[in-house]
Amino acid sequence: MHDNRLDVAERLLKPHLKEDPFDVRAIRMLAELAARIGRLQDAEKLLRRAVEIVPGFTAARANLALVLGRLGRAAEALELLDEVFRAEPEAIGNLNLKAATLGRLGDFEEAIPLYEAVLARAPNQARVWLSYGHMLKTVGRQADGIAAYRRAIALRPALGEAWWSLANLKTVRFDSEDVAAMEAALDAADLQPDDRFHLEFALGKALHDAGRFDDAFACYARGNALRRQYHAYRAADTRRLVERSIEQFTASVLGRGGGNAACDPIFIVGMPRAGSTLIEQILSSHSQVEGTSELPDMPVVARAAGRYPESAVELGAAERHTAGAEYLRRVGVQRRTERPFFIDKLPNNWMFVPFIHLVLPNARIIDARRHPLGCCLSNFRQHFARGQDFTYDLGDLGHYYANYVELMAHVDAALPGRVHRVIYERLVDDTEAEVRTLLTYCGLEFEPACLEFHKTERAVRTASSEQVRQPIYRDATDEWQNYSANLAPLEDALGEVLAAYPDAPASFGHL
């Protein structure tokens, strides 16, 4: 386990646990192994088993809180941590874990002092400086966040995630010394894969800013290829989901009554890197709207009844109402104000737009759409921590984008006007007109603050956190042209969707 030889560790642990199924230390170790390779549900089951056998096994309880946080169930994790703190009130690791959990719940102002307390006791922990930097960046303390990331790098020069965190601010320009340091780290024979792909993405950003686009693309390609080894994506699964959704969610089905009448959710869906954070910042600048970031709850609710989408179609009116209420209950922990509307900007919710309509018929749904080449290349250049496995290959990106456009075209045909589409390039070119139309769709009066969104002080967790704290600009709209020689696989996968943009192809959307 220490040497990360997980395949060997697994071959040792499993036979041992067959002989002694009550060895909670071995159970905890197997759970850690499962978590490292992304099998978080397996890790949760194993840790619950360990705590069931030995209720006082505090280390396993702390591990379970960590896993629940990564599963998007931070509220449950926080309850467990209360028990952990009662048992070990002074343990620095638990303090660090609680800070991270509070951050996942959006309690950033509570998390930051906890990180500072940890660093006061353990000032040479590079990863704690990294996490502290994330919190500072999120609340808009950019200079302090950069200093924290730089401190992490000073302590551990090959810490790829710290380099990428600087690059991911989008506003930091690396100098020649930074480039040399990253190149030296990449040359190290013992560099871990996690550090390597983070460094490739960060170096790609540095070379992009320097105008060395072919070299930058080579970095992105290497980083994505390495990432894809650990996070395989099956394009056929997304394709089947879209085909089944179009088949199941007919105009008749989508025309059913029922559902929860609440009108407070505003969903922003679409591709990542399509302007959703910008739209969220504009709307969150309105006095009636609260921004909450990307919430993981709708996919969980949609799939709770069984095999989606067939299970969703089988729900009766009362069950659809209950599903809508369950979503509202789950997201309630993320709300911090009394504003009547809130935003859920998880892009992947485009897959569940028909379900959203059925369970929350009064919710607003906004589709953020950007030029397919610009959008997909931006995803290829962006390292996502988790949840966007389709972004590691240009062909997968093109097919995913085309699937998204096709399902949204089906919804448009079945429910004309139900979804409001914001075309990124139009928003950049004629901001006020697009913002006024957007507010009208949401049933909101125009407020000048929505045009001065960059002045709005709020926590922003996504990759565009610093970009939306600046006035709107169009520099990124044509960046893809610098990489046009490398985009043939993407263009082939997009097919007719590319030529039809900003509309859907004529072959899409027929009922």
N, C-alpha and C positions, 0 to 999 in steps of 0.2 A: 504494500500500500504506500509506504514512504517513497519508494522509487517509481511509483505510478505504473507498476507492472500489474495492471488490474486483471488481465486475463489469467495470470498465474495465481493471483490472490483469490479469484473466484473459484478456481479449481481446487484450492486448498480449503476454502471456507465452507463450501456446500457439502462436501462429504463429512466434514467435522460436525456440521449442524445436523446431519442425518443421524449421527451417533449420539450427539448431545443437543437436542432441540431446545434446551432451556439455558444454554450458554448465552446470556444476554450481551456479553461483551462481543462475542462473535456475531450475534444478530446486529448489533449496532455497527460493527465493521462492515458487514455485508450491505447494510442500509447506506453507509457512506459511499461504498463502491457504486451502488445503484444510482445514487444522486450524482456522482461524478460523471457518469455516462448518460445522464439525462432521464433516467427511469425514476422520476420523482414519485409517481404513484406507488411503485414497488417499495421505494424507500420509506414512504409514509406507513405502509402496511407493516413493514418490518419493525419500525420504531414503535408503532403502537403495540406490537406484540411484545417488544422488550419492556415497555412501561407497564403492560398488563402483568407480565411475569414478576417484575420488580418495580412496584410503584414509586419507590424512592430513588430510582436510577435517574438522577438529575441530568447527567450528561446526555442521556438518550432523549430526555424531555426537551432539552435545549436544541438538540439536533432536529427533533420533530418540529419545533417552532421555526427553525431555519428552513426546513423543507416546505412547510405550510406557507411561509412567506414567498418562496419562489413559485409556489403553485397559485399565487394570487389570493391567498386566504390569510391576509395579514392580521385581520381582526381576531381570528382563531389563534394565530401565533402569539399575539399580544397577551391573550388570556393565559396561555401556557407559560409565558415568560414571567407573569406575576408569581406563579408557583415556583419557578426556577429561582427568582430573586429572593423569595422567602427562605429557600434552602441555602443559597449561596449569594448573600447580599453584596459581597465585596469582589466577586469574580469579574475580572476585567473583560473576559470574553463575553460574558452575559451582558455586560454594559454595552459593548460594541454591537451585539446582536439586537438588543432592544432599540438602539439608535437606528439601525438599518430597518427594523420593523416599523418604527414610527415614520421613517421616511417613506416606506411603501404605503402607509396610510395617509400620507400628505401632511403629517404633523412635523413639518420641517423645523419650525422654530423650537420645538421640544427636542428634536434629534440633534441639532447642532451643539447645544451645551453638553450633551452626553458624549459626542465625539471629542469635544474639547477636554472633557474629564478623562477620557481614555488616553488621549495624546499627552496630557500632563503627566500621567503615570508611565506611559510607554511611548516616548517621543520618537523612537527609531523604527516604528512599524509602518513600512511603506504602504501597505494595503489600507491601513486605517487613514493615512493621509489622503489616499485615493478616494475613499468613501466620503471623507470630510469634504474634499473638493467637489464631489458630486452634489452634496447638499448645498454648499455655498453657491455653486453655479445655478442650481434650481431656483433659489430665492433671489437671483439677480446680483449677487455679490461676485461679479466676474473676476475682478482683480485678485480678491482673496482666494477664489477657486483656482485660478491659474497658479498662484503662489503655492497652494497645497499640492497641486499636481507636480509642480517643479520640485517640491520637497520630496515627494515620493520618488521621482526620477533620481534625485541626488542620492537617496538612500539605496535605490536599486536601479541602476542605469538601464537594465534590460527589461524593466517592467513595461511590457508592451501596452497594457491597458491604460497606463498613465500617459504614454505618448499619444495613444488614440484619443484619450479624453481631451487632450489639448487640441488635437486636430478637429475633433467633433464639435468644438465650440464654433467652428467655421470662421471665426474672426481672428484667430491666432495665425501669424505668419512665422514659419520656422526659418531660422537663419542657417548659414552654411555649417556652423558648429553643430546645430541640431541634426542636420542631414548626416553629417559625418558620424555623430554618435549613434544614430539609428542604423546606419550601414554597418558600423562596427558591431553593434549588438546582433544584427542579422547574420554576421559571419561566425558567431560563436557556435562551436560544435555542439555544446550542451544546451542550447536554447530550447525551451519547452514550446510545444506547438501553440499553446494559448498565447504566449508572448510573441511568437513568430507571426501569426496572422494579424495580431493587433499592430505590430510594427510595420507589416506590409501595407496595411490600410493607411497608417499615419504617414509613412514615407510617400505613398501615392499622393496624399494631400499636399505634401511639401513639394513634390515634383510638379504636380498640377499647377500650384501657385507660381512656380518658376517657369511655366510655359513648356515644360518637357513632357508633352502629353503622351507620346509613345512609351516613354519610360514609366510614366505614371500608370498607364493602362497595364503594363507588365506587372507592376506591383499589385494592382487591384486583382488582376487575373490570378496571380499566385496566392494572394490572401483568400480569395473566394474558393479556389480549388482546394486549399487546405481546410477551410471551414466546411466545405461540402463533404469531406471525408468523415466528419463527425456528425453531420446533420443532413442526412440524405433526404431528398424531397422526391415525392412521386407525383409528377404532373398529372398522371392518369386519375389519381384520386380526386383532385380538384375538378378535373373535367367531368367525371362521373357525378360529382355533387351538383355541378351546374346543370347537367342534363336532367338529373332526377328532379331538381328544383323547378326547372321549366315545365317538366311533365306534371308534377304534382300541384304546383301553385298556379292553377288556371285562373282565368278572370272570374269564374264562378266562385272558386274557393276564396279568392282574395276579396270578393264582394260580400262575404259573410259578415254579419253583425257580431257583437260581443266584444270581448277584450276589456282591458282596463281603461277607463275614461281619462286617466291622468294626462295632462298636457304639458307637464314640466320637462320631460326629456327632449333634448335636441341632439340627434345623432349626426355625426360627420363621418362619412364612410368613403371608401375608394382605395386607391393605391397609397402606400406610404410615399413620402416625398412629393406629394401632389398639391401641397398648400393647405393641408388640413390644420396645421398648427397656426398658420396665418389667419385662417377663417375663425378658429377658436379664439385667437387673441382679439380679433375685431369684435366678435360677439361678446366676449367676456369684458370688453370695455363698456358695454351697455349696463346701465344701472339695474336692469332686471335679470341679468344672466350671470350665472356662476360657471367658471371653467373648472373641470375636475380632472382632465387628462384622459388617457386611454384606459378604459375600465374593462376588465376581463370577464364581466359577468354575463353579458348577453349570450355568448356562445355556450356557457355552462347551462343557462336556463333553457336555451333552445334544444340542447341535446339531452336534457334531464329525463324526458319522457320516453327515450329509446332511440331507435335508428332515425336520424334526421336525414331528409325532410319528411319522410312518410309519417313519423310519429306526430309531427306538428299539424299535418292535415287532418289527423284523426281526432284532434282535441275539440271538445264541445265548447259552447260559449262560456260556460262557467269555468272550465279548465283554462281557457285562454285568459280569462280575467285573473285567475289565480297565478298564471305564469307571469302576467304583467306586474301583479303585486309583488311576486317573489323577486323580480328584477329590481323593482323600486326599493324593496327591503334590503337587498344585497348592496346596492350602490349608496344607500343612506350613510354608510360609515365614511364615505368620501366627501360628503357635503359639509361645508364650513360656514355657510351664510344662510340668510333667510330669503335670498332672492328667489323669485317664483320659478325660474327656469334654470336648468343646468345642462352642461354639454358632456356627452360621451363621445370621444373622438377616436375610438379604436377603429383603424382603417378596415381591418378584416371583417368588420360587421356587414360589409357589402354582401357577404354570403347569406346573411340572415335578414336582409331587408324585408322579404315577404313575411317572415315570422314576426318581425318588429311591427309591421302593419297589422297583423292579426291580433297581437296581444296588447299593443299600445296604439290604437288607431288614431289617436290625436297627437302622437309624438311627431315632431318635425324631423325630416330626414334630408340631409344635405349631402350631395355627391360631389366631392372635390376631384376635379379631373385636370390633368396636365398632359401636354404633348407626349405621346407614347415613347419617343426616343429620349427626350429630356428626362421624363419621369423614370423610365427603366434604367437609364445610365446612372442617374442619381442614386437609385437603389443599389446598383452594382458597386458604386463607389462608397456606399454607406455600410459600415459594419454594425449589424443589429445584434444586441446581446442575446436575444432569443425571439422565437415566434415568427420569423420571416425567412424560413428556409428556402423559399423559392427565389431569393435574391442572389444566390451564389452562382448562377449560370444564366447567360444571356438568353438562351433558348427557353429556359424555364420562365424567365421574367416575361418574355413576349407572350407565351401561351397563357400565363396567369393574367396578364393585362387583358388579353382578348377574351378570356373567360369572364372576367369582371364586367367588361363592356357588354357582353352578350346577355348576362343575367339582368343587368340594369336596363337594357333595352326591352327585355321581356316585361319587367315591372312597369316601364313607361307605357308599353302598349296596353297592359292590363289595367293600369291605374294612371291615366294621363294626369300630369300635374302633381301627383302625390309626392314625388321626389324633386327637390330643387337642385339643379346642377350649377356649380360654379366652375367656370373654365379659368384656369390659373392665368393664362396669358391675357384674357379680357380683364381680370381683376387687377393685373399689373398696369394695363394700358388705360383703363377708365375706372379707377378705383371707386370714386364717389358713386357713379351710376350703379355699379355692381353691388356696392354696400347697401345702397338704398333699396334695391330690388331684394337683396337677401333679407334685410330687416322686415320688409313688407311680407315676405313669405313666412317669416317667423311670428308675424303679428305684433311687431314691435315698432314703436315710434322712432323716427330718426333722432340720434343724439350725436353731436359733433365729436364726442370722445371716441366714437367708433372709427373716425378717420385719423385720429391721433393715437391709435392703438399702441404704438411703440412707447408711449408714456405711461401706459397702464402697468402698475406694479402688482405682480402676482407670480406665484410659483409656476414654472413651465418645465416639465420633466423631459420633453422629447428632444430629438437631435436639433431641432430648429430653435432652441430656447434663446440663443443670442441673436439670431436673425430677426425674430419678431420683436426684438427690443430696439430695432432700427426702423427708420422710415422705409416704405416699400421701394423696391428697386427691381430692375429687370435684368441684371447682369447674368442671372442663372438661366434665363429662358433659352438662350442659344448656345450654352456651353457644350452641349452634346456634339455640335458641329466640329469641335476640335478632335473628336474621337471617331469621326464618320468612317474612317478606313477600317475600324475594328468592329463595326456594328452589324455586319452581314447576318450573323446568326440570329440577332434580335429582330432585324427586319423580316427575315424569313418566317420567324415564329409569329410575328404580329399579323402577317398576311394583309387582308383587306382592311383590317382595323386601322392600319397606319394611313392609308390613302383617304379614308373616310373622316378622320379626325378634323374637327371636334365632334362630329356626329357619329352615330353608330352606322356600320354598313347596312345597306338596304336589305340584306338577307337576314338581319337580326330583328327580333321583336315581333315576328308574325305569330298570332294566336291560332 
